[in-house]
Structures are given as structure tokens and as C-alpha cells.
């Protein structure tokens, strides 16, 4: 099913590398996580990728396209003797 451009939400602009670094530093400090200097670049790259994936998932559809529930409830049919 094709969606019109009006139905597809725009992806937000990616934060700058400085902003991502500051955000990650705050999150690590808040949670008491110490990353060795030799692994900091790899952790930063993974965090930047995670942020991109989150933005992609959250920006994919507008609120109007969200289902109200995930189940289809069909009415039960009478099985004969029960009323």
C-alpha cells in the first residue's frame, strides 16, 4: 500500500557529533558507566547508530497511522446449546 507524502512523517535532523558526545557523556555519568578510552570511539559510533535507528522508527508514521490496538477481536459465535 502506497502512502502519500502527507502520511509519512519527516525524519528529524541528526544531532551534531558534539551534541551526541555530550548526550552520551551525560548518560554514562548518570548511570555510573565508565568506558575505557580505547573503546570510546566504538561506543560513540554505536550510540550514534542507535539514535539514527530510533529516529527512523519514531518518525516513520504519523500518530494518525498508529493502530488503536494490535489485536483483531471478532465476535464469538454461538456453539449450539449455550445461550
C-alpha positions as CSV (number, residue, x, y, z in Angstrom):
1,X,0.0,0.0,0.0
2,X,1.5,3.3,-1.0
3,X,1.4,6.2,1.4
4,X,1.1,9.8,0.4
5,X,3.8,12.3,1.4
6,X,1.3,13.8,3.9
7,X,1.1,10.5,5.7
8,X,4.9,10.0,6.1
9,X,6.4,12.0,8.9
10,X,9.7,13.8,8.3
11,X,12.8,12.4,10.0
12,X,14.3,14.9,12.4
13,X,17.7,16.2,11.7
14,X,20.5,14.2,13.2
15,X,22.2,15.9,16.2
16,X,25.7,17.2,15.7
17,X,28.6,15.0,16.7
18,X,29.3,17.4,19.6
19,X,25.7,17.1,20.8
20,X,25.8,13.3,20.6
21,X,29.0,13.2,22.5
22,X,27.7,15.4,25.3
23,X,24.5,13.4,25.5
24,X,26.3,10.1,25.7
25,X,28.7,11.5,28.4
26,X,25.8,12.6,30.5
27,X,24.0,9.3,30.1
28,X,27.2,7.3,31.0
29,X,27.9,9.6,34.0
30,X,24.3,9.4,35.2
31,X,24.4,5.6,35.2
32,X,27.9,5.3,36.6
33,X,29.3,3.6,33.5
34,X,33.0,4.0,32.7
35,X,34.1,3.3,29.2
36,X,37.8,2.8,28.6
37,X,39.4,5.3,26.3
38,X,40.3,2.6,23.8
39,X,36.6,1.7,23.4
40,X,35.1,5.2,23.5
41,X,35.1,5.7,19.7
42,X,33.3,2.4,19.1
43,X,30.7,3.2,21.8
44,X,30.2,6.6,20.3
45,X,29.7,5.1,16.9
46,X,27.2,2.5,18.2
47,X,25.3,5.2,20.1
48,X,25.1,7.4,17.0
49,X,23.7,4.5,15.0
50,X,21.2,3.7,17.8
51,X,20.0,7.3,17.7
52,X,19.5,7.1,14.0
53,X,17.5,3.9,14.2
54,X,15.3,5.3,16.9
55,X,14.6,8.4,14.8
56,X,13.8,6.2,11.9
57,X,11.3,4.1,13.8
58,X,9.7,7.0,15.6
59,X,9.4,9.2,12.5
60,X,8.2,6.5,10.1
61,X,4.5,7.1,10.6
62,X,2.4,9.9,12.0
63,X,0.2,9.5,15.0
64,X,-2.9,9.0,12.9
65,X,-1.4,5.9,11.3
66,X,-0.9,4.2,14.7
67,X,-3.4,1.4,15.4
68,X,-5.5,1.6,18.4
69,X,-4.7,-1.9,19.4
70,X,-2.8,-4.8,17.9
71,X,-5.5,-7.5,18.1
72,X,-8.5,-8.0,15.9
73,X,-11.3,-9.1,18.1
74,X,-14.0,-11.0,16.3
75,X,-17.4,-11.7,17.8
76,X,-17.8,-15.1,19.3
77,X,-20.2,-17.4,17.5
78,X,-22.8,-19.5,19.3
79,X,-21.7,-23.1,19.6
80,X,-25.1,-24.7,19.7
81,X,-26.7,-25.3,23.1
82,X,-25.2,-22.4,25.1
83,X,-27.2,-19.2,25.4
